């Protein structure tokens, strides 16, 4: 009888440990997926931001060059006149 009780206790413990492990693995997998998703989102956002910054810098540089060219042209025109 006592042996039966001990066996039942051991089986219960093993089942409990298995269940806890399963739950732990599920949680880890979920967290991993969430982390991967977050990392991918972060990378996307960073790429978008970098692209936007590069576009803005290029536009600003172009505008500066245009302004400089206009100034030079104005100065030449003034000198010619």
GROMACS elastic network, one bead per residue, 0.5 to 0.9 nm:
[ bonds ]
;  ai    aj funct       b0    kb
    1     4     6  0.50223   500
    1     5     6  0.63034   500
    1     6     6  0.86896   500
    2     5     6  0.50065   500
    2     6     6  0.61764   500
    2     7     6  0.85422   500
    3     6     6  0.50470   500
    3     7     6  0.60633   500
    3     8     6  0.85271   500
    4     7     6  0.50312   500
    4     8     6  0.60865   500
    4     9     6  0.85256   500
    5     8     6  0.50665   500
    5     9     6  0.60866   500
    5    10     6  0.85768   500
    6    10     6  0.60896   500
    6    11     6  0.85277   500
    7    10     6  0.50742   500
    7    11     6  0.60785   500
    7    12     6  0.84714   500
    8    11     6  0.50685   500
    8    12     6  0.60086   500
    8    13     6  0.85029   500
    9    12     6  0.50314   500
    9    13     6  0.60742   500
    9    14     6  0.85722   500
   10    13     6  0.50143   500
   10    14     6  0.60944   500
   10    15     6  0.85224   500
   11    14     6  0.50581   500
   11    15     6  0.60552   500
   11    16     6  0.84203   500
   12    15     6  0.51037   500
   12    16     6  0.59717   500
   12    17     6  0.85085   500
   13    17     6  0.60402   500
   13    18     6  0.84984   500
   14    17     6  0.50798   500
   14    18     6  0.60730   500
   14    19     6  0.85682   500
   15    18     6  0.50286   500
   15    19     6  0.61207   500
   15    20     6  0.85571   500
   16    19     6  0.51192   500
   16    20     6  0.61126   500
   16    21     6  0.85176   500
   17    20     6  0.50489   500
   17    21     6  0.60313   500
   17    22     6  0.85239   500
   18    21     6  0.50507   500
   18    22     6  0.60930   500
   18    23     6  0.86014   500
   19    22     6  0.50416   500
   19    23     6  0.61480   500
   19    24     6  0.84720   500
   20    23     6  0.51237   500
   20    24     6  0.60165   500
   20    25     6  0.85545   500
   21    25     6  0.60437   500
   21    26     6  0.85140   500
   22    25     6  0.50980   500
   22    26     6  0.61403   500
   22    27     6  0.85877   500
   23    26     6  0.50465   500
   23    27     6  0.61126   500
   23    28     6  0.85283   500
   24    27     6  0.51070   500
   24    28     6  0.60756   500
   24    29     6  0.85587   500
   25    28     6  0.50130   500
   25    29     6  0.60597   500
   25    30     6  0.85144   500
   26    29     6  0.51170   500
   26    30     6  0.61099   500
   26    31     6  0.85351   500
   27    30     6  0.50567   500
   27    31     6  0.60112   500
   27    32     6  0.83824   500
   28    31     6  0.50746   500
   28    32     6  0.59207   500
   28    33     6  0.84958   500
   29    33     6  0.60996   500
   29    34     6  0.85322   500
   30    33     6  0.51075   500
   30    34     6  0.61138   500
   30    35     6  0.85021   500
   31    35     6  0.59379   500
   31    36     6  0.84135   500
   32    35     6  0.50145   500
   32    36     6  0.59874   500
   32    37     6  0.84405   500
   33    36     6  0.50369   500
   33    37     6  0.60341   500
   33    38     6  0.85040   500
   34    37     6  0.50347   500
   34    38     6  0.60601   500
   34    39     6  0.85094   500
   35    38     6  0.50195   500
   35    39     6  0.60119   500
   35    40     6  0.84859   500
   36    39     6  0.50649   500
   36    40     6  0.60810   500
   36    41     6  0.85297   500
   37    40     6  0.50920   500
   37    41     6  0.61068   500
   37    42     6  0.85594   500
   38    41     6  0.50064   500
   38    42     6  0.60626   500
   38    43     6  0.85595   500
   39    42     6  0.50020   500
   39    43     6  0.61235   500
   39    44     6  0.85663   500
   40    43     6  0.50794   500
   40    44     6  0.61430   500
   40    45     6  0.85988   500
   41    44     6  0.50603   500
   41    45     6  0.61158   500
   41    46     6  0.85434   500
   42    45     6  0.50819   500
   42    46     6  0.60444   500
   42    47     6  0.85175   500
   43    46     6  0.50758   500
   43    47     6  0.60870   500
   43    48     6  0.85526   500
   44    47     6  0.51255   500
   44    48     6  0.61374   500
   44    49     6  0.85787   500
   45    48     6  0.50587   500
   45    49     6  0.60496   500
   45    50     6  0.84986   500
   46    49     6  0.50571   500
   46    50     6  0.60174   500
   46    51     6  0.84768   500
   47    50     6  0.50936   500
   47    51     6  0.60674   500
   47    52     6  0.85760   500
   48    51     6  0.50743   500
   48    52     6  0.61409   500
   48    53     6  0.85659   500
   49    52     6  0.50791   500
   49    53     6  0.60432   500
   49    54     6  0.85100   500
   50    53     6  0.50674   500
   50    54     6  0.60640   500
   50    55     6  0.85332   500
   51    54     6  0.51428   500
   51    55     6  0.61499   500
   51    56     6  0.86305   500
   52    55     6  0.50448   500
   52    56     6  0.61222   500
   52    57     6  0.85616   500
   53    56     6  0.50728   500
   53    57     6  0.60616   500
   53    58     6  0.85154   500
   54    57     6  0.50835   500
   54    58     6  0.60692   500
   54    59     6  0.85304   500
   55    58     6  0.51379   500
   55    59     6  0.61154   500
   55    60     6  0.85683   500
   56    59     6  0.50581   500
   56    60     6  0.60370   500
   56    61     6  0.85015   500
   57    60     6  0.50725   500
   57    61     6  0.60425   500
   57    62     6  0.84866   500
   58    61     6  0.51157   500
   58    62     6  0.60807   500
   58    63     6  0.85695   500
   59    62     6  0.50556   500
   59    63     6  0.61145   500
   59    64     6  0.85800   500
   60    63     6  0.50528   500
   60    64     6  0.61064   500
   60    65     6  0.85659   500
   61    64     6  0.50402   500
   61    65     6  0.61175   500
   61    66     6  0.85162   500
   62    65     6  0.50838   500
   62    66     6  0.60805   500
   62    67     6  0.85520   500
   63    67     6  0.60602   500
   63    68     6  0.85419   500
   64    67     6  0.50463   500
   64    68     6  0.61048   500
   64    69     6  0.85264   500
   65    68     6  0.50752   500
   65    69     6  0.60680   500
   65    70     6  0.84965   500
   66    69     6  0.50585   500
   66    70     6  0.60439   500
   66    71     6  0.85366   500
   67    70     6  0.50113   500
   67    71     6  0.60928   500
   67    72     6  0.85721   500
   68    71     6  0.50366   500
   68    72     6  0.61360   500
   68    73     6  0.85282   500
   69    72     6  0.50699   500
   69    73     6  0.60500   500
   69    74     6  0.84867   500
   70    73     6  0.50179   500
   70    74     6  0.59899   500
   70    75     6  0.84962   500
   71    74     6  0.50177   500
   71    75     6  0.60567   500
   71    76     6  0.85214   500
   72    75     6  0.50794   500
   72    76     6  0.61033   500
   72    77     6  0.85107   500
   73    76     6  0.50781   500
   73    77     6  0.60471   500
   73    78     6  0.85106   500
   74    77     6  0.50207   500
   74    78     6  0.60258   500
   74    79     6  0.84738   500
   75    78     6  0.50076   500
   75    79     6  0.60056   500
   75    80     6  0.84385   500
   76    79     6  0.50032   500
   76    80     6  0.59712   500
   76    81     6  0.84534   500
   77    80     6  0.50150   500
   77    81     6  0.60192   500
   78    81     6  0.50393   500
